[in-house]
Amino acid sequence: MIRSIIRGSGSALPKRVVTNADLAAKVDTSDEWIVERTGIRQRYIAGEGETTGTLAIEAGRKALEAAGMDPKSIDLIVLATATPDQTFPSTATKVQDALGCNGGTAFDLAAVCSGFLYALGVADSMLRSGMAKRALVIGAETFSRILDWEDRTTCVLFGDGAGAMVLEAADVPEDGPGVLSTKLHSDGEHNQLLYVDGGPSTTQTVGKVRMKGREVFRHAVVNLAEVLTEVLDEVGLTAADVDWVVPHQANARILDATAKKLGLPPEKVIKTVELHANTSAASVPLAFDVAVRDGRIKPGDLVMLEAMGGGFTWGASLLRY
């Protein structure tokens, strides 16, 4: 059977680290308040010359190096982001040109924090259908550029970064590696619970992030537990079969509550939220790359990716590394 095999991963972070103490000097908050409610201790914030595009390029280059592939062999780039460098053209085309992948297909995808799961699902479908042979799938964000730094309920939650995977279509046995199943959902009814209050066709401004945290938390735990079960049921496996869960790094309490609801031991959950905060579409591939490079995720492991974001959008993907 034809599957999308993960050949390599990479990630990138801005140079500047901003701690909770740094934020407490500017807004009415404290390290204790942030850690207790979110598990976050620091985040990386893009500085001058650092953009979604530059971070995506760095992460993509590292993923290609890990895969040992010539950039010219990549015929598909899908970049998930809510903070593109320009309204158009897509940031993916900037990545394509910088890496030397010109000539194939490159486009951005907007599904906020679920963006990488959506991008992975699209790339997997295109690879399995034969529309492409090798894909670079990226999640990259500079969320700091759309934060209201006077709103302590949101500005403490987010950071900037990028993560990437190189996928290749290959004929493998049923128990071989690759993406096994992906399920994606959305529900526009909840638009006003997590959104940006601007846009080109409404306010002609970028806008700022607005969120009703309590409601988002409640929906996240229920939706993520359901979609994880949905993916496992499709492939005839249970949570006990999963070696690692790589969740969207939104909030340590959401990660813990979701794992508990599924009966997953906390040691199976990859957590980077303490160091990176919520990097939106970048958080899943960034956490995945961290766990691959530190040796936790190994070839043959069953890995579940999951995320939920504004829209609401949510999804999960099970893969064998």
N, C-alpha and C positions, 0 to 999 in steps of 0.2 A: 504493500500500500504506500501511496505517496504521502509523506508527512513533511512538516516544516521543522527542520532540525536547528537547534540553537548551536551555532558554531563559535560564538564568542560574545563577550559583553564588555562594556566600558562605562565609565562615569566621569563626571567633572563637577567641580565646585568652585565658586568664586574664592578669591584670596581672603576676603575680610570675614572674620568671625565676630558675631555680635552675641554677647552673653545676656542672660536674664538681668544681671546687674547693670549692664549697659542700658538696657531698656528701662529699668527702674529709675535711672537717672533722668529719663525724659518723659515718662508717663507714670500715672498713678498705679503702680504694680510692684511686685516683689518677686524675688527668686522663689520663695516658698509658695506664693500664690500660683505662679505659673507651673511649677513642678507638680504640686498637688493635683491640679486640674487637668494637666496635659502630659506630664512626663518629660516636657521639653526643658533642656538646660542651655542650649545655644542654637544658633542657626547661621548660615552663610548668606551674606548679602552682596549682591553684585555692585561693583564700583564703576568708575569711569572706564569706558572701553570694554566692559563686560556686558554682553547681551544674551538673550535667549539663543541667538544664532552662534555666538562664539562658544558658549557652553555646549551646545549641540554638536558643533564641529569637533570639539575636543573629545567628547564622549564617543562620538562616531568613529573618530580616528583610533581611539584606544580599543574599541570593539573590533575594528577591522584588523588591528595588530594582533589581538588575542585570537582571532579566527585565522590569521595567516593568509588573508585574502587580498588580492589586488583590488583597489577601489573601482577600477574600470569594469570589474566583473559584476558589480552591483547594478541591477536594472530596476530596482524599486526602493524609494525612500518614503516612509510614512512618518511624519513628525507630529506628535501630539503636543499641543500647547494652547494655552489661553492667553498667552502674552507674546505674540509674534513680534518680530522686529519692525514689520511694516504691515499696514492693512493689506496690501498686496505689493509685489508678488509674495508667494509663500516663503516662509523661512526655510522650508525644506529645499527650495531651489538654491538658496545661498549655501546650504550645507553641501548640496550636490556639486556645485561649482568648486567650493573650497577643497573638497576631498577628491575631486577629479572623477566623479561618477557620471558625468554628463552624457545624455543621450537616452536614458531610461525614463522612468516615471517618478515624479517627486511632488508631494503635496502635503499640506498641513491638515490636521484633523482636530476639531474642537469638541471635547467632551469633559473638559476641566480635569478633576482629579481621577476620573475613570479613563482619561484619554489614552494612556498607554495600553490598557486592556482593549479598548476599541481599535487602536492602531494595530495591535497584535492580531486581533480577529480579522481585520481587513487584509493585512499582509498574508496571514495564513490562508485565507480564502483565495487570494490571487496566486499564491505559490502552488496550492493544490490544484487549481484550475488550469495551470500552465501559462497564465498571463505574465508570470515572472519566474525567474529561477533562483535569484539571490536577493534578499531584502535587508535593508538597514532600517530598523524600527527604533524610533527615538522618542523619549519624553523629556521635554526641556521647558523650564520656566524661569522667569524673573518676576515672581509674584510681588516682590518688594516694590515694584513700580506701580502697582495698583492698590497698595495698602493705604488706609487712613491712619497715619502714625499718631493720631490723637485718640483713636478708638482702641482701648486696651483689650477689648474682647476679641479683636481680630489681629491686631498688629503683632501680638506675641506668638501667634500660631504658625506663621509661614516663613519659609526661607526659599532660597534660589538654588538651582542645580540642574543637572541633566544626567540621564542614563540611557544606554543604548544596547541593542542586541542585533547580531547578524544572524539571519535565518537563511537556510538553504533547503530547497525542495529535494527530497531524496526518497528512494524506494527502500523501505525498511520492513522487517517482520513485525507482526502484531505486537510483540513484546519489546520492540525496539524504541529508540529515542524519538523525541519530537512532541509537538503540540497534540494532545489527545482530545481535548474538548474545550470549547469556549462558549460561554453564555453571556449575553449582553441585554440590558434592560434600560428603560428610561420612563419617567413619569413627569410630564410638564406641569402637572397640577401644583407642584411644590416649588415653582419658580422663585417665589418671594422668600423662601427660607434661606437660600444661599445664592447670591447673585452679585453682579456688578452694576452699579447705578449709572451706567453710561454706555455709549456706543455710537458708531458713525452715523447711523440713520435716525437716531433718537435725540441725543444731546450733542452730537458732534464732538464729544470728548471721550477720553478713555474711561473715566469713572473710577469708582473705588469699590472694594469688596464689602458686602454687607451680609451679615449672617445672624440667624436665630439659633444659637448653639444647642440649646436644650432639645428643640424639635429635630435638628439634624442628627444629634446623637441617637435619639429614639429610632428614627427611620434607619439609620446606618446599621445598627445592631441587628434589626429584624431582616432588612434587605440582604445584608451580606451573608447571614446564616442561611437564608433561603437559597441564594444563588450558588453558594458552595455545595449545598446538598444536591441541587439540580445538576451540577456538573458531575459530581461523584455518582449519582444515580445513572446518568447517561452511559458511563463507562463501566458500571457494575462494580464500583469500589466503595470503600467506606473511609471515614476520617482516619481510622486506625492504619490504613494503608499509606497515608501521606507521610513523607519524610520531613518536608518543610512547608510552611505557609509563609509566603512573602506578601504581607498586606500593604495597602496604602497606609502611609505613616501619618495619619491625621492627628491621632490622639491616643496616648497609651491606654486610656480607659476603654476606648472603643476596641482596640486590639485585644485587650484582656477579656472584655465582655463577649466579643464574637467567638474567641477561642473557647471560653467556658460554655457558651451555648451549644457549640459543636462537640464538646467533650475532648477538645485538643489540649494536650499538656503545654504549658507556656514555653517550655524549652524547645518546642518545635516551631515557634513563631520567631521569624527574623524581625528584630526591632532596631531601627536606626533613628527613630523620632527624637531621642534624647539629644543627638548631635546635629541632626539636619533639620528638625522641625518638619512641617508639612510643605513639601516641595511640589504639591499638586501632581501633574502628569509625570513628573520626574521621579516621584517617590518610589514606585514599585521597581522600575529598572535600576535605580540607584541602589536600593536595598539589596536587590538580587546580585548586582555586581560586587557589592561589599562582601556578601556571603560566599560567592564563588571564589573571590580572591583570598579570603581568609581561610578557605578550605572546608567550610561547613557544608556547602552544596557540592556534591561530588557526582561524577558520571554515573548514571543509573538511578539516581534519586528521583522520586516522584515529588514534584514541586507544584504547589497551588498558589497562583497569583490572584489577588482580589482587590477591588477598589470601589469606592462610591464617591460621587462628587455632585456639584451643582447641576440642577436640571429637573429633578434628580436624574443622574445616570449612575448605573452600577453594573458590575460584571465580575466574572471569574474565569480563569483559564487553568487547566491542569496540563502539565507537561512532564515528560521524562527527560531529564538532562543528559 
